[in-house]
């Protein structure tokens, strides 16, 4: 924990965290569009997509919810990449009018591929 607190004081960590927040806003814009699309197609639980995709990204980098402020720089960098993947997969899925439940499955598959390529630990 002491090492994380020291790392948080570095310019690198602070700049990475700012970038992660900006990237998260882009992702939530796409999730918002997915929520609307899912509701139009009959989903009754579409509002849960925000937490569902957040949990997917957090789990992929090895953090729990509400731990982004204590994530390492490496975890934040991976989080940026993973949320970028989610952003683009949702965007492509909406453009291609893929069934909304399949979009989540595509995101999960792409993240698993990223984790494999990046030599990150396997998701349990």
N, C-alpha and C positions, 0 to 999 in steps of 0.2 A: 504494500500500500504506500509505503514511503517513497518507493521508486516512482510510482504513478503520480504522486503529488509533486515530485521534483520534475517529472516529465511535463506535467501540465503547465509549468512555469516557463517552458521554452517557447520561443517564437514559432518553431516548427509545429508543435502541438496546437498552439492557439490558431495559427493559420489553417491548419488541417481541419480543426473543429469548425471554423468559419466556413470553409469550403464544404464540409459535410452538411452543415445546416442549409446552405444554399442549394445543394444537391437534393436534400430532403424535400425542400419546397417544390422543386420540379417534380419529384416523385409523387408528392401528395396531389399536385394538379392532375396528374394522370390517373391516380386512384379516384379522385373526384369524378373524372369523366367515366371511369369504369363503374363506379357506383351508380351513376345516372343510367348508363347503358344496361347494367344488370337489372335495375328496377324496371326499366322499359321492357325487359324480357322476362319479367315475372319474379325476380328475386325478392324475397321478403327480409333477408338478412344482409343486404348489400352494404349497409353502414358499417358492418363489422370488418370490411376489407381493410380499413386503415390499420386496425390492430393486427389483423391477420398477416398483412404484408410486413408490418413492423416486426412482428415476432419472427417471421421467416428470415428477414435480414439480420436481426439481432442474433438469432440462433446460429446463423451461418458464420458469424464472426466470433462467436463464443461469449456473448454478453447477454445479460438478462434485460428486461425492460427497465427503463429509467437508469441505465448504467452508461449511457453514451458520454456523460461528462467525466467518467472515470476510465474510459476506454484508452488503450494505448494508441500511439500514433499509427502503428501498423494496423490495429483493428479499425481505426477510423478510415485509413486509406482503403482497406478492404470493404468497409461499409459503403464508402463512396462508390466503388466499382459495382458492388452488389445492388445498391439502390439505382444506379444507372442502368443496370441490366433490367431490373424490374420496370423502370420507367419506359425503356424501349420495347420490352416485350408487351407491356400493356398497350402502348401506342400502336405497335404493329397489329396486335390482336383486335383492337378497335377498328383500325383501318380495314382489316380483312373480315370484319364482322364475325370473328370466331366466338363460339359459345362462351359466355362469361366464366363458367366454371373451368373450362379448358384453359383459359388465360392464366389462371393461378397455377395450374399444373405445368404449363409451359414455363412460367417463371421459376418454379421449384426445380424443374429439370435443368434449366440453364444455369441456375445457381449451383446445382450439384456438379455440373460440368466445369464451371469456374473453380469450384473448390478442388476438384480433381486436378485441373491444370495448374492451379496455384499451389498445390501441395498443402492445402489447408486440411485440418482434421475432418474426418468423415462425420456427417450429421448423424446423431443417434436415432 
